[in-house]
Every structure is written in structure tokens, then in C-alpha cells.
Amino acid sequence: MKVLVTGANGQLGNEMRRVAAESRDEYIFTDVAELDVTDREAVREMILRNDVKVVVNCVAYTNVDKAEDDYDMAELLNATAVGYMAEAVKENDGTLIHVSTDYVFGADPYNTPCTEELKGTPTGVYGVTKLHGEQTIAASGCRHIIIRTAWLYSEYGKNFVKTMLNLTATKPELKVVFDQTGTPTYAYDLAKVIFDIVEQRHYEGNEGVYHYSNEGVCSWFDFTRMIAEYAGHTDCDIQPCHSNEFPSKVVRPSYSVLDKTKIKRTFGIRIPYWTDSLKKCIANLKSTQCHE
């Protein structure tokens, strides 16, 4: 079977390359150089010509702040292009596995983990366009699995962990918000779950929306403290602060912890605790630096 992974040069796409290296399936990895997902005919041709039966969509416009001034591009990548994939997947009788976000929540003041059935109430363009992507998939009638995730990081590209590793190593003091709560997600862990769903054909008969992040709960402040601790950056004085001390066009979710009961029950998986996965990622980054 042929599996197409779009956005293969991003965080999750690179992790999909790692986990799929010894797959029994034939994986096709594309990024913008190989496939322009905003080109409807190019998407259709790629899927039909190669008889792709599963598409894992890792493409997204993820710059939350920039999206506020770039609605058209965010909508194009997060919703319109997703619709093109859904159409072609349906035509080829395949399945679309699409990655969405905890930012589809935010306007309602939740204080218990968000389930899949909660109505999306995004507070910014990024969340709005990602929700539109989910709605476009549902309206297409294609077989699909939508996985909402949160606070994604990895050894690849730009992300919060790598930014904080640099800042805690170079700054004597740092303020980080403590009034936004969620759960970090190691992209490798998410890629492994997606890979296993594909490899075991568990997507058959299990359509719908699922939530996946690592286990546990923390604020960005807690997250940063652990990053510094595991990296040995003990000289930086990290202090908590309120979100309003860093004015932004975007109102980010104050609480977007995802309830993972459904994905664990459906696919029989165990999810690593967030600090355990963070340790692995930082160890990998330090090991890579040692060999550069």
C-alpha cells in the first residue's frame, strides 16, 4: 500500500520519516518542492497516479501571531488545501489522516480536559482556519481520522523547546507565562501513533476525531523550568508572569488540556508522560550537538 505524507520537512513530517523507515508500506514523502498542496489538480494527480490509499497530512500554517495578518494564506493551507486532499482521497477510496490543534478551543473557559465532542471555539485566525479544515474534511465525506494535538516540539525545525534551550543558556533571567495551561507533545510520540494506526490498518472502522498529546498538565512556565533543568542550564533565573505582560494580537487558550481517553481506548495505546519524552528529546539534541 502507498502512503503519502505531506509537509514531510516539518517537525511531524521528519518524525514520520524516522518511524516509517522499515515499514511494509511504500511511503511517499513530499514538501512544497515536490507537491504544492494548494494546487488542486497537482494533489489529485499525485494521489490518483500513485494510487495512494492513505494520506497523512502534516501541512499547516502554524505561525499563530503572523496568521492574524495573513488570513488568506492561513485559510488556504489549513482549510482549502485540506479540502483538495479530502476530495482526491475520497475519489481514490482512501483515508485521510489529518493533524489538527488544541487551538480550536479557547473562547470558552474550560477547566477540565477537552473532549472531542466539545464545540470548537477558537480565539484567533490559526484556530479558526484549523477548525475550518476539520469541517471541510467532514463535509467531503471522505474516510478520515482527525488528530488534534498540542504544544508540538521535536529535534527538527523551530519550536518552543529549542528556543528555550537557547534562551536559558544565554540569558541571566527569563519571564514565562504561567496562566496558559496545556500539555507538550513530542512529535516522535505522535508520529509513532500515526504510524501504528496505518501499519496495523486500525483506521478501518475507526473514523472520527481524536485527541493526542503527552500525558500530564503544565504551564509554559513549568515547561520552561523542565527544559532548563534537563539541559543543565541552572544559571538562568526563570520567573512566572501573566500573559498580559507580553501583549499579542492573539488571545491564546488559557486552558487547552486534551482528554486522550478516546484514542487510548480505541487503539489500545499507552501515552508517555510529558517530562519523560522531553528528556529524550533534549538528550537527542545534546547528542547531535556533540557530534557536529
C-alpha positions in Angstrom: 0.0 0.0 0.0 1.1 3.5 -0.8 1.1 6.2 1.9 1.6 9.9 1.1 3.0 12.2 3.9 2.6 15.9 3.1 4.7 18.5 4.9 7.5 16.0 5.2 10.2 18.6 6.1 8.3 19.9 9.1 8.5 18.6 12.7 6.0 15.8 12.4 6.9 15.0 8.8 10.5 14.4 9.8 9.5 12.2 12.6 7.2 10.2 10.2 10.3 9.7 8.1 12.0 8.2 11.1 9.3 5.8 12.2 8.3 4.7 8.7 11.9 3.7 7.7 11.2 0.0 8.0 7.5 -0.1 7.1 5.9 -2.8 5.0 4.2 0.0 3.1 5.6 2.3 0.5 5.8 5.9 1.8 5.9 8.9 -0.4 7.3 12.0 1.4 6.6 15.4 -0.1 7.0 19.0 0.8 6.4 22.1 -1.2 9.2 21.3 -3.7 7.6 18.0 -4.6 3.9 18.9 -4.2 2.1 22.2 -4.0 -0.9 21.2 -1.8 -2.7 24.4 -2.8 -2.8 23.2 -6.4 -6.0 21.1 -6.7 -5.0 19.2 -9.8 -1.5 18.5 -8.6 -2.9 17.0 -5.4 -5.4 14.9 -7.3 -2.8 13.7 -9.8 -0.3 12.7 -7.0 -2.9 10.7 -5.2 -4.6 9.0 -8.2 -1.4 8.4 -10.3 0.3 6.8 -7.4 -2.8 5.0 -6.1 -2.3 6.5 -2.6 -4.6 4.8 -0.1 -3.6 6.8 3.0 -2.7 10.5 3.2 -1.0 11.7 6.4 -1.4 15.5 6.2 1.3 17.3 8.2 1.0 20.6 6.2 -0.2 23.6 8.2 0.2 27.3 8.6 1.4 27.3 12.2 2.7 30.8 12.8 0.0 31.8 15.3 0.9 35.5 15.5 1.6 36.1 11.8 -1.7 34.4 10.9 -3.6 37.3 12.3 -2.3 39.5 9.4 -2.3 36.7 6.9 -5.8 35.2 7.0 -5.9 34.2 3.3 -2.7 32.2 3.4 -3.7 30.5 6.7 -7.1 29.6 5.3 -5.5 28.3 2.0 -3.1 26.0 3.8 -5.2 25.0 6.8 -8.6 24.6 5.1 -8.7 24.9 1.3 -5.7 22.6 0.6 -7.1 20.1 3.1 -10.3 20.1 1.1 -8.3 19.2 -2.0 -6.7 16.2 -0.3 -10.1 15.1 1.1 -11.6 15.2 -2.4 -8.8 13.2 -4.0 -8.7 10.7 -1.2 -12.4 10.1 -1.5 -12.2 9.7 -5.3 -9.5 7.0 -4.8 -11.4 5.3 -2.0 -8.6 6.1 0.6 -8.3 7.5 4.0 -7.1 10.9 5.2 -5.3 11.2 8.5 -5.2 14.9 9.3 -3.4 16.7 12.2 -5.3 19.5 13.9 -4.8 21.5 17.1 -5.9 22.4 20.6 -6.3 25.9 19.3 -9.7 25.0 18.0 -10.6 25.6 21.7 -10.1 28.8 23.7 -13.1 31.1 23.9 -14.9 29.0 26.5 -13.2 28.9 29.9 -12.7 25.1 30.3 -11.1 23.8 33.5 -11.3 20.1 32.8 -9.6 18.3 29.8 -11.3 19.0 26.5 -13.1 16.0 24.9 -13.5 15.5 21.1 -17.3 16.4 21.4 -16.8 19.9 22.6 -17.7 22.6 20.2 -14.8 24.5 18.7 -14.4 28.0 20.0 -11.2 29.4 18.6 -9.9 32.8 19.5 -7.6 33.5 16.6 -7.1 33.1 12.9 -4.9 30.0 13.3 -7.5 28.2 15.4 -10.3 29.4 13.1 -8.7 28.1 9.9 -7.7 24.8 11.5 -11.3 24.3 12.6 -12.4 25.1 9.0 -10.0 22.4 7.8 -11.8 19.9 10.1 -15.2 21.0 8.9 -14.0 20.7 5.3 -12.9 17.1 5.8 -16.2 16.2 7.4 -18.2 17.8 4.6 -16.2 16.0 1.9 -17.5 12.6 3.0 -14.1 11.0 2.8 -12.9 8.4 5.3 -10.8 10.2 7.8 -9.2 10.4 11.2 -8.5 13.9 12.6 -6.0 14.0 15.4 -5.9 17.2 17.5 -2.5 17.7 19.2 -0.9 20.5 21.3 2.4 22.2 22.0 4.3 20.2 19.5 8.1 20.1 19.7 11.0 17.9 18.3 14.6 17.9 17.3 13.6 19.4 14.0 12.8 23.0 12.9 11.8 25.9 15.1 9.9 25.1 18.3 9.5 26.1 21.9 11.9 23.6 23.3 14.8 24.7 21.0 14.0 28.3 21.6 14.1 27.9 25.3 17.2 25.8 25.2 18.9 28.8 23.6 17.4 31.5 25.8 18.1 29.6 29.1 21.7 29.1 28.0 22.3 32.7 27.1 20.0 34.9 29.3 20.6 35.6 33.0 16.9 35.8 33.6 13.7 34.9 31.8 9.9 35.5 32.3 7.5 32.9 31.0 3.7 32.9 31.2 2.1 30.7 33.9 -1.6 31.4 33.1 -1.8 29.2 29.9 -2.2 25.5 30.6 -1.8 22.6 28.3 0.4 19.6 27.6 3.6 19.4 25.5 3.7 16.8 22.7 6.9 15.2 21.5 6.4 14.9 17.7 8.1 11.5 17.7 5.4 10.1 20.0 2.6 11.4 17.8 4.3 10.1 14.7 4.6 6.6 16.2 0.9 6.6 17.0 0.0 7.6 13.4 2.4 5.1 12.0 1.0 2.3 14.1 -2.6 3.2 13.1 -1.5 3.0 9.4 0.7 -0.1 9.8 -2.0 -2.1 11.7 -4.8 -0.7 9.4 -6.6 0.5 12.5 -8.0 3.4 10.6 -10.5 1.0 9.1 -13.8 1.4 11.0 -12.4 3.9 13.4 -13.1 7.2 11.6 -13.6 10.4 13.6 -11.8 13.0 15.7 -9.2 12.0 18.4 -7.0 13.9 20.8 -3.3 13.2 21.3 -0.7 14.9 23.5 1.7 13.5 26.0 0.2 12.8 29.5 0.2 15.3 32.2 -0.5 19.0 32.6 1.7 22.1 32.8 2.0 25.8 32.1 4.6 27.3 29.7 6.5 28.4 32.8 6.6 24.8 34.1 7.6 23.6 30.6 10.5 26.0 30.5 11.7 25.1 34.0 11.9 21.5 33.0 13.7 22.3 29.7 16.3 24.2 31.6 16.7 21.6 34.3 17.2 18.7 31.8 19.6 20.7 29.8 21.6 21.7 32.8 21.0 25.4 32.3 21.0 26.3 36.0 22.3 29.9 35.8 19.1 31.3 34.2 16.6 32.8 36.7 13.2 31.7 35.3 10.2 33.5 36.8 6.4 33.2 36.1 4.4 36.1 34.6 1.0 36.8 33.3 0.1 36.7 29.6 -0.8 40.4 29.6 2.9 41.2 30.2 3.5 40.1 26.7 0.9 41.9 24.6 -0.2 40.0 21.5 -2.8 40.2 18.7 -3.7 36.6 19.6 -5.7 35.5 22.6 -4.3 32.1 23.2 -6.3 29.4 25.1 -5.8 29.7 28.8 -6.7 26.0 29.2 -6.5 23.6 26.4 -5.6 20.3 28.0 -6.7 17.5 25.7 -8.6 14.4 27.0 -7.0 11.3 25.5 -9.4 8.7 26.7 -10.9 8.0 23.3 -7.6 7.5 21.4 -6.2 5.3 24.2 -9.3 3.1 24.3 -9.8 2.8 20.6 -6.2 2.0 19.6 -5.0 0.4 22.8 -2.1 2.7 23.3 -0.1 4.0 26.3 1.0 7.6 26.1 4.3 8.7 27.6 4.3 11.3 30.4 5.5 14.7 29.1 8.6 15.0 31.1 9.9 11.5 30.1 9.5 12.5 26.4 11.1 15.9 27.0 14.2 14.2 28.5 14.6 12.0 25.4 14.3 14.9 23.0 16.8 17.0 24.9 19.2 14.1 25.2 19.0 13.6 21.4 19.6 17.3 20.8 22.7 17.3 23.1 24.0 14.1 21.4 23.6 15.7 18.0 25.5 18.8 19.1 28.3 16.6 20.4 28.7 15.0 17.0 28.5 18.2 15.0 
